[in-house]
Amino acid sequence: MVSDFYGGYDTFACRQQKCLVHLRDINEDLWKNPFNQEYEKFLAKGSNLFVPVFDDVYKYGLKKRHLESTRKPLIVFEKTINVNSTCELIEKYRKRFARYRESLFTFLEGDGIPWNNNMTERAIRHLAI
């Protein structure tokens, strides 16, 4: 199941992929705090993880064998975010990444698992409206 970060989805006993588009509040917090250098450094580390992953997805598609190379940067990123910080923003996202660790990168574990829920949201849009 691909879903956003609504806590109700956590009750489902199935394998999940959290929609990475719903991490957009990270960027919104950057716009609200443009001079927080510690937060900027944290985001740069995240960018070093996500940009190569998405480059590979767009280049090769959602194929596990092509996404294997992203495992090492993921391990480095996880070590980075497990360091406590005095910055409230970093702590907020560090806790979120830790909580959803198992469901943020499910798409790396098999072929064809989407990293976003865009298709699902488009499919139900007419019903919702």
N, CA, C and O atoms as CSV, one atom per row, in Angstrom:
chain,resi,resn,atom,element,x,y,z
A,1,MET,N,N,0.845,-1.167,0.000
A,1,MET,CA,C,0.000,0.000,0.000
A,1,MET,C,C,0.897,1.239,0.000
A,1,MET,O,O,1.851,1.320,0.775
A,2,VAL,N,N,0.594,2.184,-0.855
A,2,VAL,CA,C,1.306,3.463,-0.895
A,2,VAL,C,C,0.374,4.507,-0.294
A,2,VAL,O,O,-0.756,4.678,-0.753
A,3,SER,N,N,0.849,5.202,0.730
A,3,SER,CA,C,-0.017,6.150,1.427
A,3,SER,C,C,0.775,7.374,1.881
A,3,SER,O,O,2.002,7.423,1.800
A,4,ASP,N,N,0.017,8.359,2.362
A,4,ASP,CA,C,0.671,9.522,2.952
A,4,ASP,C,C,1.009,9.201,4.409
A,4,ASP,O,O,1.007,8.032,4.795
A,5,PHE,N,N,1.294,10.198,5.206
A,5,PHE,CA,C,1.769,9.976,6.571
A,5,PHE,C,C,0.647,10.022,7.610
A,5,PHE,O,O,0.920,10.145,8.805
A,6,TYR,N,N,-0.596,9.926,7.174
A,6,TYR,CA,C,-1.720,9.887,8.105
A,6,TYR,C,C,-1.580,8.649,8.983
A,6,TYR,O,O,-1.449,7.534,8.479
A,7,GLY,N,N,-1.608,8.850,10.293
A,7,GLY,CA,C,-1.370,7.766,11.242
A,7,GLY,C,C,-2.327,6.598,11.130
A,7,GLY,O,O,-1.974,5.476,11.490
A,8,GLY,N,N,-3.533,6.840,10.636
A,8,GLY,CA,C,-4.517,5.770,10.503
A,8,GLY,C,C,-4.053,4.641,9.594
A,8,GLY,O,O,-4.449,3.492,9.784
A,9,TYR,N,N,-3.229,4.952,8.623
A,9,TYR,CA,C,-2.739,3.916,7.707
A,9,TYR,C,C,-1.785,2.939,8.404
A,9,TYR,O,O,-1.585,1.819,7.933
A,10,ASP,N,N,-1.206,3.363,9.512
A,10,ASP,CA,C,-0.263,2.503,10.232
A,10,ASP,C,C,-0.944,1.290,10.855
A,10,ASP,O,O,-0.274,0.330,11.234
A,11,THR,N,N,-2.278,1.327,10.965
A,11,THR,CA,C,-2.998,0.207,11.569
A,11,THR,C,C,-3.171,-0.968,10.606
A,11,THR,O,O,-3.475,-2.081,11.034
A,12,PHE,N,N,-2.979,-0.723,9.314
A,12,PHE,CA,C,-3.117,-1.799,8.330
A,12,PHE,C,C,-1.920,-2.743,8.412
A,12,PHE,O,O,-0.768,-2.310,8.420
A,13,ALA,N,N,-2.210,-4.019,8.472
A,13,ALA,CA,C,-1.148,-5.032,8.569
A,13,ALA,C,C,-0.717,-5.454,7.170
A,13,ALA,O,O,-1.021,-6.557,6.717
A,14,CYS,N,N,-0.012,-4.567,6.503
A,14,CYS,CA,C,0.490,-4.882,5.168
A,14,CYS,C,C,1.783,-4.109,4.951
A,14,CYS,O,O,2.116,-3.195,5.706
A,15,ARG,N,N,2.490,-4.488,3.922
A,15,ARG,CA,C,3.718,-3.780,3.561
A,15,ARG,C,C,3.341,-2.417,2.993
A,15,ARG,O,O,2.425,-2.311,2.177
A,16,GLN,N,N,4.040,-1.387,3.420
A,16,GLN,CA,C,3.683,-0.036,2.988
A,16,GLN,C,C,4.872,0.716,2.421
A,16,GLN,O,O,6.027,0.464,2.765
A,17,GLN,N,N,4.548,1.643,1.544
A,17,GLN,CA,C,5.490,2.633,1.035
A,17,GLN,C,C,4.862,3.983,1.324
A,17,GLN,O,O,3.762,4.270,0.851
A,18,LYS,N,N,5.543,4.810,2.089
A,18,LYS,CA,C,5.042,6.160,2.333
A,18,LYS,C,C,5.356,7.014,1.111
A,18,LYS,O,O,6.453,6.948,0.556
A,19,CYS,N,N,4.389,7.809,0.704
A,19,CYS,CA,C,4.557,8.674,-0.454
A,19,CYS,C,C,5.591,9.744,-0.131
A,19,CYS,O,O,5.388,10.569,0.760
A,20,LEU,N,N,6.692,9.723,-0.857
A,20,LEU,CA,C,7.777,10.666,-0.588
A,20,LEU,C,C,7.419,12.100,-0.969
A,20,LEU,O,O,8.057,13.042,-0.500
A,21,VAL,N,N,6.401,12.271,-1.818
A,21,VAL,CA,C,5.948,13.617,-2.161
A,21,VAL,C,C,5.410,14.307,-0.911
A,21,VAL,O,O,5.497,15.528,-0.780
A,22,HIS,N,N,4.860,13.523,-0.004
A,22,HIS,CA,C,4.285,14.091,1.212
A,22,HIS,C,C,5.342,14.532,2.223
A,22,HIS,O,O,5.003,14.945,3.332
A,23,LEU,N,N,6.606,14.447,1.852
A,23,LEU,CA,C,7.676,15.036,2.658
A,23,LEU,C,C,7.912,16.497,2.278
A,23,LEU,O,O,8.887,17.109,2.715
A,24,ARG,N,N,7.023,17.047,1.467
A,24,ARG,CA,C,7.197,18.414,0.975
A,24,ARG,C,C,7.227,19.453,2.090
A,24,ARG,O,O,7.721,20.562,1.886
A,25,ASP,N,N,6.709,19.111,3.257
A,25,ASP,CA,C,6.764,20.075,4.352
A,25,ASP,C,C,8.197,20.349,4.797
A,25,ASP,O,O,8.462,21.350,5.464
A,26,ILE,N,N,9.116,19.467,4.433
A,26,ILE,CA,C,10.533,19.712,4.708
A,26,ILE,C,C,10.977,20.971,3.963
A,26,ILE,O,O,11.671,21.825,4.515
A,27,ASN,N,N,10.566,21.064,2.710
A,27,ASN,CA,C,10.910,22.233,1.894
A,27,ASN,C,C,10.186,23.478,2.395
A,27,ASN,O,O,10.758,24.568,2.418
A,28,GLU,N,N,8.934,23.313,2.795
A,28,GLU,CA,C,8.176,24.453,3.322
A,28,GLU,C,C,8.853,25.016,4.573
A,28,GLU,O,O,8.909,26.231,4.760
A,29,ASP,N,N,9.366,24.127,5.427
A,29,ASP,CA,C,10.072,24.590,6.623
A,29,ASP,C,C,11.375,25.309,6.268
A,29,ASP,O,O,11.797,26.216,6.985
A,30,LEU,N,N,12.005,24.915,5.181
A,30,LEU,CA,C,13.211,25.617,4.738
A,30,LEU,C,C,12.871,27.043,4.311
A,30,LEU,O,O,13.599,27.983,4.630
A,31,TRP,N,N,11.763,27.198,3.590
A,31,TRP,CA,C,11.346,28.541,3.172
A,31,TRP,C,C,11.017,29.418,4.378
A,31,TRP,O,O,11.250,30.626,4.357
A,32,LYS,N,N,10.479,28.807,5.418
A,32,LYS,CA,C,10.126,29.553,6.626
A,32,LYS,C,C,11.347,29.868,7.495
A,32,LYS,O,O,11.299,30.779,8.323
A,33,ASN,N,N,12.433,29.125,7.311
A,33,ASN,CA,C,13.640,29.277,8.134
A,33,ASN,C,C,14.882,29.366,7.247
A,33,ASN,O,O,15.761,28.508,7.327
A,34,PRO,N,N,14.962,30.389,6.408
A,34,PRO,CA,C,16.036,30.442,5.405
A,34,PRO,C,C,17.444,30.633,5.976
A,34,PRO,O,O,18.427,30.424,5.264
A,35,PHE,N,N,17.556,31.021,7.233
A,35,PHE,CA,C,18.885,31.285,7.793
A,35,PHE,C,C,19.322,30.223,8.801
A,35,PHE,O,O,20.301,30.415,9.522
A,36,ASN,N,N,18.614,29.129,8.851
A,36,ASN,CA,C,18.957,28.039,9.761
A,36,ASN,C,C,19.976,27.142,9.065
A,36,ASN,O,O,19.605,26.225,8.332
A,37,GLN,N,N,21.247,27.407,9.292
A,37,GLN,CA,C,22.317,26.687,8.592
A,37,GLN,C,C,22.387,25.213,8.985
A,37,GLN,O,O,22.720,24.360,8.162
A,38,GLU,N,N,22.076,24.922,10.227
A,38,GLU,CA,C,22.095,23.523,10.672
A,38,GLU,C,C,21.033,22.713,9.916
A,38,GLU,O,O,21.280,21.582,9.496
A,39,TYR,N,N,19.873,23.302,9.755
A,39,TYR,CA,C,18.793,22.646,9.004
A,39,TYR,C,C,19.179,22.494,7.530
A,39,TYR,O,O,18.897,21.466,6.914
A,40,GLU,N,N,19.817,23.511,6.972
A,40,GLU,CA,C,20.275,23.433,5.580
A,40,GLU,C,C,21.268,22.290,5.385
A,40,GLU,O,O,21.201,21.585,4.379
A,41,LYS,N,N,22.181,22.099,6.325
A,41,LYS,CA,C,23.158,21.008,6.230
A,41,LYS,C,C,22.454,19.651,6.304
A,41,LYS,O,O,22.806,18.713,5.588
A,42,PHE,N,N,21.464,19.568,7.173
A,42,PHE,CA,C,20.671,18.336,7.282
A,42,PHE,C,C,19.981,18.027,5.951
A,42,PHE,O,O,19.985,16.886,5.490
A,43,LEU,N,N,19.396,19.048,5.345
A,43,LEU,CA,C,18.712,18.864,4.062
A,43,LEU,C,C,19.683,18.499,2.951
A,43,LEU,O,O,19.339,17.727,2.055
A,44,ALA,N,N,20.874,19.039,2.999
A,44,ALA,CA,C,21.886,18.699,1.987
A,44,ALA,C,C,22.215,17.215,2.060
A,44,ALA,O,O,22.387,16.565,1.029
A,45,LYS,N,N,22.304,16.677,3.268
A,45,LYS,CA,C,22.558,15.246,3.421
A,45,LYS,C,C,21.398,14.424,2.862
A,45,LYS,O,O,21.606,13.385,2.237
A,46,GLY,N,N,20.188,14.896,3.093
A,46,GLY,CA,C,19.012,14.224,2.530
A,46,GLY,C,C,19.002,14.305,1.016
A,46,GLY,O,O,18.642,13.346,0.333
A,47,SER,N,N,19.396,15.444,0.503
A,47,SER,CA,C,19.471,15.615,-0.950
A,47,SER,C,C,20.488,14.658,-1.559
A,47,SER,O,O,20.262,14.109,-2.637
A,48,ASN,N,N,21.604,14.459,-0.872
A,48,ASN,CA,C,22.624,13.524,-1.357
A,48,ASN,C,C,22.095,12.105,-1.432
A,48,ASN,O,O,22.627,11.279,-2.173
A,49,LEU,N,N,21.050,11.817,-0.670
A,49,LEU,CA,C,20.422,10.503,-0.724
A,49,LEU,C,C,19.357,10.453,-1.814
A,49,LEU,O,O,19.382,9.570,-2.672
A,50,PHE,N,N,18.426,11.396,-1.779
A,50,PHE,CA,C,17.257,11.323,-2.644
A,50,PHE,C,C,17.547,11.601,-4.114
A,50,PHE,O,O,16.979,10.939,-4.983
A,51,VAL,N,N,18.402,12.547,-4.410
A,51,VAL,CA,C,18.647,12.910,-5.813
A,51,VAL,C,C,19.182,11.727,-6.627
A,51,VAL,O,O,18.651,11.455,-7.703
A,52,PRO,N,N,20.212,11.012,-6.157
A,52,PRO,CA,C,20.668,9.847,-6.940
A,52,PRO,C,C,19.604,8.749,-7.070
A,52,PRO,O,O,19.519,8.081,-8.100
A,53,VAL,N,N,18.800,8.568,-6.027
A,53,VAL,CA,C,17.734,7.556,-6.087
A,53,VAL,C,C,16.754,7.922,-7.195
A,53,VAL,O,O,16.421,7.088,-8.038
A,54,PHE,N,N,16.296,9.165,-7.191
A,54,PHE,CA,C,15.324,9.577,-8.205
A,54,PHE,C,C,15.935,9.620,-9.597
A,54,PHE,O,O,15.250,9.340,-10.581
A,55,ASP,N,N,17.205,9.963,-9.692
A,55,ASP,CA,C,17.880,9.904,-10.992
A,55,ASP,C,C,17.836,8.478,-11.544
A,55,ASP,O,O,17.536,8.268,-12.719
A,56,ASP,N,N,18.138,7.497,-10.681
A,56,ASP,CA,C,18.100,6.091,-11.112
A,56,ASP,C,C,16.688,5.648,-11.463
A,56,ASP,O,O,16.499,4.907,-12.428
A,57,VAL,N,N,15.693,6.087,-10.700
A,57,VAL,CA,C,14.309,5.723,-10.992
A,57,VAL,C,C,13.910,6.256,-12.365
A,57,VAL,O,O,13.304,5.539,-13.161
A,58,TYR,N,N,14.247,7.506,-12.637
A,58,TYR,CA,C,13.876,8.090,-13.932
A,58,TYR,C,C,14.680,7.488,-15.080
A,58,TYR,O,O,14.190,7.396,-16.206
A,59,LYS,N,N,15.892,7.086,-14.801
A,59,LYS,CA,C,16.752,6.517,-15.844
A,59,LYS,C,C,16.394,5.058,-16.151
A,59,LYS,O,O,16.314,4.666,-17.315
A,60,TYR,N,N,16.177,4.249,-15.086
A,60,TYR,CA,C,15.982,2.808,-15.263
A,60,TYR,C,C,14.583,2.314,-14.925
A,60,TYR,O,O,14.251,1.163,-15.205
A,61,GLY,N,N,13.766,3.163,-14.331
A,61,GLY,CA,C,12.460,2.714,-13.878
A,61,GLY,C,C,12.558,2.112,-12.486
A,61,GLY,O,O,13.604,2.169,-11.839
A,62,LEU,N,N,11.464,1.543,-12.043
A,62,LEU,CA,C,11.397,0.982,-10.692
A,62,LEU,C,C,11.859,-0.470,-10.698
A,62,LEU,O,O,11.087,-1.387,-10.418
A,63,LYS,N,N,13.116,-0.654,-11.020
A,63,LYS,CA,C,13.728,-1.991,-11.085
A,63,LYS,C,C,14.705,-2.158,-9.940
A,63,LYS,O,O,15.636,-1.369,-9.778
A,64,LYS,N,N,14.481,-3.193,-9.151
A,64,LYS,CA,C,15.295,-3.438,-7.965
A,64,LYS,C,C,16.782,-3.529,-8.302
A,64,LYS,O,O,17.619,-2.982,-7.584
A,65,ARG,N,N,17.105,-4.213,-9.382
A,65,ARG,CA,C,18.527,-4.421,-9.694
A,65,ARG,C,C,19.258,-3.107,-9.981
A,65,ARG,O,O,20.461,-3.008,-9.740
A,66,HIS,N,N,18.555,-2.109,-10.487
A,66,HIS,CA,C,19.180,-0.818,-10.757
A,66,HIS,C,C,19.214,0.070,-9.516
A,66,HIS,O,O,20.027,0.990,-9.429
A,67,LEU,N,N,18.339,-0.203,-8.565
A,67,LEU,CA,C,18.262,0.634,-7.373
A,67,LEU,C,C,19.119,0.117,-6.223
A,67,LEU,O,O,19.201,0.756,-5.174
A,68,GLU,N,N,19.752,-1.027,-6.411
A,68,GLU,CA,C,20.618,-1.597,-5.375
A,68,GLU,C,C,21.749,-0.647,-4.989
A,68,GLU,O,O,22.164,-0.621,-3.830
A,69,SER,N,N,22.245,0.124,-5.935
A,69,SER,CA,C,23.369,1.024,-5.666
A,69,SER,C,C,22.998,2.136,-4.682
A,69,SER,O,O,23.879,2.803,-4.141
A,70,THR,N,N,21.705,2.337,-4.451
A,70,THR,CA,C,21.278,3.398,-3.538
A,70,THR,C,C,21.268,2.941,-2.085
A,70,THR,O,O,21.034,3.756,-1.192
A,71,ARG,N,N,21.511,1.692,-1.831
A,71,ARG,CA,C,21.503,1.166,-0.458
A,71,ARG,C,C,22.602,1.797,0.398
A,71,ARG,O,O,22.361,2.141,1.556
A,72,LYS,N,N,23.803,1.952,-0.159
A,72,LYS,CA,C,24.915,2.494,0.631
A,72,LYS,C,C,24.638,3.940,1.079
A,72,LYS,O,O,24.820,4.242,2.259
A,73,PRO,N,N,24.209,4.838,0.190
A,73,PRO,CA,C,23.879,6.196,0.648
A,73,PRO,C,C,22.749,6.199,1.683
A,73,PRO,O,O,22.721,7.058,2.565
A,74,LEU,N,N,21.827,5.251,1.581
A,74,LEU,CA,C,20.736,5.159,2.546
A,74,LEU,C,C,21.281,4.835,3.937
A,74,LEU,O,O,20.838,5.421,4.925
A,75,ILE,N,N,22.223,3.921,4.023
A,75,ILE,CA,C,22.835,3.556,5.301
A,75,ILE,C,C,23.577,4.753,5.897
A,75,ILE,O,O,23.488,5.004,7.099
A,76,VAL,N,N,24.301,5.486,5.066
A,76,VAL,CA,C,25.019,6.680,5.527
A,76,VAL,C,C,24.033,7.716,6.051
A,76,VAL,O,O,24.252,8.314,7.104
A,77,PHE,N,N,22.945,7.925,5.312
A,77,PHE,CA,C,21.936,8.899,5.728
A,77,PHE,C,C,21.312,8.500,7.062
A,77,PHE,O,O,21.107,9.349,7.930
A,78,GLU,N,N,21.010,7.224,7.229
A,78,GLU,CA,C,20.404,6.764,8.479
A,78,GLU,C,C,21.336,7.006,9.664
A,78,GLU,O,O,20.880,7.376,10.746
A,79,LYS,N,N,22.632,6.799,9.468
A,79,LYS,CA,C,23.589,7.069,10.542
A,79,LYS,C,C,23.611,8.571,10.854
A,79,LYS,O,O,23.715,8.967,12.015
A,80,THR,N,N,23.515,9.384,9.831
A,80,THR,CA,C,23.542,10.837,9.991
A,80,THR,C,C,22.349,11.326,10.785
A,80,THR,O,O,22.498,12.162,11.676
A,81,ILE,N,N,21.162,10.815,10.473
A,81,ILE,CA,C,19.970,11.337,11.138
A,81,ILE,C,C,19.768,10.771,12.537
A,81,ILE,O,O,18.907,11.253,13.272
A,82,ASN,N,N,20.530,9.775,12.915
A,82,ASN,CA,C,20.395,9.212,14.253
A,82,ASN,C,C,21.183,9.994,15.298
A,82,ASN,O,O,21.248,9.585,16.457
A,83,VAL,N,N,21.774,11.099,14.906
A,83,VAL,CA,C,22.515,11.959,15.833
A,83,VAL,C,C,21.546,13.031,16.337
A,83,VAL,O,O,20.933,13.746,15.544
A,84,ASN,N,N,21.416,13.135,17.653
A,84,ASN,CA,C,20.518,14.140,18.227
A,84,ASN,C,C,20.990,15.544,17.886
A,84,ASN,O,O,22.185,15.799,17.732
A,85,SER,N,N,20.031,16.444,17.774
A,85,SER,CA,C,20.332,17.824,17.403
A,85,SER,C,C,19.585,18.770,18.336
A,85,SER,O,O,18.575,18.400,18.934
A,86,THR,N,N,20.090,19.983,18.452
A,86,THR,CA,C,19.396,20.998,19.240
A,86,THR,C,C,18.372,21.747,18.380
A,86,THR,O,O,17.556,22.506,18.902
A,87,CYS,N,N,18.418,21.534,17.086
A,87,CYS,CA,C,17.492,22.189,16.159
A,87,CYS,C,C,16.143,21.442,16.171
A,87,CYS,O,O,16.084,20.247,15.881
A,88,GLU,N,N,15.076,22.162,16.507
A,88,GLU,CA,C,13.747,21.551,16.583
A,88,GLU,C,C,13.307,20.958,15.247
A,88,GLU,O,O,12.703,19.887,15.210
A,89,LEU,N,N,13.607,21.647,14.162
A,89,LEU,CA,C,13.216,21.144,12.845
A,89,LEU,C,C,13.895,19.813,12.532
A,89,LEU,O,O,13.258,18.878,12.046
A,90,ILE,N,N,15.171,19.742,12.812
A,90,ILE,CA,C,15.904,18.506,12.539
A,90,ILE,C,C,15.354,17.379,13.401
A,90,ILE,O,O,15.184,16.257,12.925
A,91,GLU,N,N,15.078,17.672,14.654
A,91,GLU,CA,C,14.529,16.641,15.545
A,91,GLU,C,C,13.167,16.159,15.057
A,91,GLU,O,O,12.864,14.968,15.118
A,92,LYS,N,N,12.352,17.089,14.574
A,92,LYS,CA,C,11.031,16.737,14.040
A,92,LYS,C,C,11.162,15.730,12.897
A,92,LYS,O,O,10.457,14.721,12.873
A,93,TYR,N,N,12.052,15.997,11.963
A,93,TYR,CA,C,12.200,15.112,10.805
A,93,TYR,C,C,13.014,13.869,11.126
A,93,TYR,O,O,12.786,12.811,10.540
A,94,ARG,N,N,13.951,13.984,12.042
A,94,ARG,CA,C,14.701,12.810,12.469
A,94,ARG,C,C,13.748,11.777,13.063
A,94,ARG,O,O,13.843,10.586,12.766
A,95,LYS,N,N,12.827,12.248,13.906
A,95,LYS,CA,C,11.839,11.347,14.500
A,95,LYS,C,C,10.919,10.758,13.440
A,95,LYS,O,O,10.567,9.581,13.513
A,96,ARG,N,N,10.527,11.558,12.459
A,96,ARG,CA,C,9.652,11.043,11.402
A,96,ARG,C,C,10.369,9.980,10.576
A,96,ARG,O,O,9.800,8.930,10.276
A,97,PHE,N,N,11.617,10.253,10.211
A,97,PHE,CA,C,12.380,9.257,9.449
A,97,PHE,C,C,12.571,7.977,10.256
A,97,PHE,O,O,12.492,6.877,9.709
A,98,ALA,N,N,12.820,8.118,11.549
A,98,ALA,CA,C,12.996,6.929,12.391
A,98,ALA,C,C,11.687,6.146,12.495
A,98,ALA,O,O,11.688,4.917,12.413
A,99,ARG,N,N,10.579,6.852,12.675
A,99,ARG,CA,C,9.279,6.188,12.821
A,99,ARG,C,C,8.891,5.419,11.563
A,99,ARG,O,O,8.371,4.306,11.638
A,100,TYR,N,N,9.150,6.024,10.411
A,100,TYR,CA,C,8.715,5.429,9.146
A,100,TYR,C,C,9.867,4.784,8.377
A,100,TYR,O,O,9.774,4.580,7.167
A,101,ARG,N,N,10.932,4.469,9.071
A,101,ARG,CA,C,12.122,3.906,8.438
A,101,ARG,C,C,11.802,2.727,7.515
A,101,ARG,O,O,12.311,2.650,6.397
A,102,GLU,N,N,10.966,1.824,7.986
A,102,GLU,CA,C,10.653,0.606,7.229
A,102,GLU,C,C,9.791,0.881,6.000
A,102,GLU,O,O,9.789,0.085,5.061
A,103,SER,N,N,9.063,1.989,5.992
A,103,SER,CA,C,8.138,2.222,4.882
A,103,SER,C,C,8.516,3.391,3.975
A,103,SER,O,O,7.763,3.718,3.057
A,104,LEU,N,N,9.655,4.022,4.209
A,104,LEU,CA,C,10.081,5.113,3.337
A,104,LEU,C,C,10.754,4.611,2.063
A,104,LEU,O,O,10.682,5.265,1.022
A,105,PHE,N,N,11.400,3.466,2.142
A,105,PHE,CA,C,12.193,2.999,1.002
A,105,PHE,C,C,11.820,1.585,0.568
A,105,PHE,O,O,12.660,0.839,0.065
A,106,THR,N,N,10.563,1.226,0.764
A,106,THR,CA,C,10.063,-0.082,0.325
A,106,THR,C,C,10.239,-0.244,-1.182
A,106,THR,O,O,10.467,-1.353,-1.665
A,107,PHE,N,N,10.135,0.857,-1.925
A,107,PHE,CA,C,10.231,0.779,-3.383
A,107,PHE,C,C,11.593,0.297,-3.862
A,107,PHE,O,O,11.736,-0.084,-5.024
A,108,LEU,N,N,12.594,0.306,-2.987
A,108,LEU,CA,C,13.924,-0.200,-3.354
A,108,LEU,C,C,13.995,-1.726,-3.262
A,108,LEU,O,O,14.945,-2.336,-3.752
A,109,GLU,N,N,12.996,-2.337,-2.638
A,109,GLU,CA,C,13.039,-3.767,-2.337
A,109,GLU,C,C,12.407,-4.665,-3.396
A,109,GLU,O,O,12.543,-5.887,-3.320
A,110,GLY,N,N,11.734,-4.101,-4.363
A,110,GLY,CA,C,11.102,-4.927,-5.386
A,110,GLY,C,C,10.796,-4.128,-6.631
A,110,GLY,O,O,10.817,-2.897,-6.613
A,111,ASP,N,N,10.516,-4.818,-7.695
A,111,ASP,CA,C,10.213,-4.165,-8.972
A,111,ASP,C,C,8.805,-3.576,-8.972
A,111,ASP,O,O,7.860,-4.198,-8.489
A,112,GLY,N,N,8.680,-2.377,-9.517
A,112,GLY,CA,C,7.380,-1.778,-9.773
A,112,GLY,C,C,6.676,-1.167,-8.582
A,112,GLY,O,O,5.509,-0.792,-8.700
A,113,ILE,N,N,7.329,-1.051,-7.448
A,113,ILE,CA,C,6.689,-0.425,-6.283
A,113,ILE,C,C,6.852,1.091,-6.424
A,113,ILE,O,O,7.979,1.587,-6.429
A,114,PRO,N,N,5.750,1.830,-6.538
A,114,PRO,CA,C,5.882,3.282,-6.711
A,114,PRO,C,C,6.333,3.968,-5.425
A,114,PRO,O,O,6.031,3.500,-4.327
A,115,TRP,N,N,7.047,5.063,-5.565
A,115,TRP,CA,C,7.522,5.830,-4.411
A,115,TRP,C,C,6.568,6.962,-4.063
A,115,TRP,O,O,6.814,7.723,-3.126
A,116,ASN,N,N,5.484,7.073,-4.814
A,116,ASN,CA,C,4.482,8.106,-4.528
A,116,ASN,C,C,3.083,7.537,-4.751
A,116,ASN,O,O,2.918,6.480,-5.360
A,117,ASN,N,N,2.082,8.254,-4.247
A,117,ASN,CA,C,0.705,7.805,-4.421
A,117,ASN,C,C,-0.056,8.662,-5.428
A,117,ASN,O,O,-1.280,8.764,-5.352
A,118,ASN,N,N,0.646,9.270,-6.355
A,118,ASN,CA,C,0.020,10.139,-7.345
A,118,ASN,C,C,-1.042,9.415,-8.170
A,118,ASN,O,O,-2.120,9.960,-8.407
A,119,MET,N,N,-0.744,8.195,-8.608
A,119,MET,CA,C,-1.683,7.455,-9.439
A,119,MET,C,C,-2.977,7.179,-8.663
A,119,MET,O,O,-4.073,7.300,-9.211
A,120,THR,N,N,-2.841,6.816,-7.406
A,120,THR,CA,C,-4.014,6.534,-6.578
A,120,THR,C,C,-4.832,7.795,-6.355
A,120,THR,O,O,-6.058,7.768,-6.455
A,121,GLU,N,N,-4.164,8.893,-6.056
A,121,GLU,CA,C,-4.893,10.140,-5.834
A,121,GLU,C,C,-5.612,10.611,-7.096
A,121,GLU,O,O,-6.722,11.138,-7.017
A,122,ARG,N,N,-4.989,10.424,-8.252
A,122,ARG,CA,C,-5.665,10.769,-9.510
A,122,ARG,C,C,-6.867,9.878,-9.743
A,122,ARG,O,O,-7.893,10.342,-10.239
A,123,ALA,N,N,-6.758,8.611,-9.396
A,123,ALA,CA,C,-7.837,7.661,-9.634
A,123,ALA,C,C,-9.078,7.977,-8.796
A,123,ALA,O,O,-10.201,7.764,-9.252
A,124,ILE,N,N,-8.887,8.476,-7.591
A,124,ILE,CA,C,-10.058,8.764,-6.745
A,124,ILE,C,C,-10.489,10.227,-6.758
A,124,ILE,O,O,-11.458,10.596,-6.096
A,125,ARG,N,N,-9.773,11.058,-7.509
A,125,ARG,CA,C,-10.066,12.488,-7.539
A,125,ARG,C,C,-11.527,12.767,-7.893
A,125,ARG,O,O,-12.180,13.578,-7.236
A,126,HIS,N,N,-12.041,12.101,-8.923
A,126,HIS,CA,C,-13.430,12.362,-9.356
A,126,HIS,C,C,-14.424,11.937,-8.279
A,126,HIS,O,O,-15.450,12.594,-8.096
A,127,LEU,N,N,-14.142,10.872,-7.581
A,127,LEU,CA,C,-15.016,10.457,-6.481
A,127,LEU,C,C,-14.987,11.472,-5.353
A,127,LEU,O,O,-16.025,11.792,-4.774
A,128,ALA,N,N,-13.811,11.976,-5.042
A,128,ALA,CA,C,-13.653,12.926,-3.942
A,128,ALA,C,C,-14.339,14.254,-4.262
A,128,ALA,O,O,-14.927,14.885,-3.383
A,129,ILE,N,N,-14.259,14.671,-5.526
A,129,ILE,CA,C,-14.876,15.947,-5.916
A,129,ILE,C,C,-16.373,15.788,-5.937
A,129,ILE,O,O,-17.091,16.741,-6.241
